Amino acid sequence: MPRERISLRPALTERAFFYFSEFDGTTVLCRVCGDKASGFHYGVHSCEGCKGFFRRSIQQKIQYRPCTKNQQCSILRINRNRCQYCRLKKCIAVGMSRDGKPFQFFTSS
């Protein structure tokens, strides 16, 4: 089966079909940015870039500058490095965690 090249306009959102990449129907995509996943890392299918970003963020306990766009940045392969705050937020939202289990948030009463 020949590969189909999908080209999308940058104005499309995260729900855009296959995130500006080639797709052959068997490729597993990164749950964070939509790039080709390299494996199952920290509990989700993710690419090397998002795996490394999440690892550094957690190990070094990095506090990123708050997002200047109301914490609603679209995280795609082509722009995943623009807002570290929203990228880490999305890593956690899709289920990444140090031990492969979802983070649990507790509120104090």
Summary of the structure (lengths in Angstrom):
residues: 109
radius of gyration: 14.9
end to end distance: 57.5
largest distance: 57.6
contacts: 269
relative contact order: 0.17
helix: 20%
strand: 11%
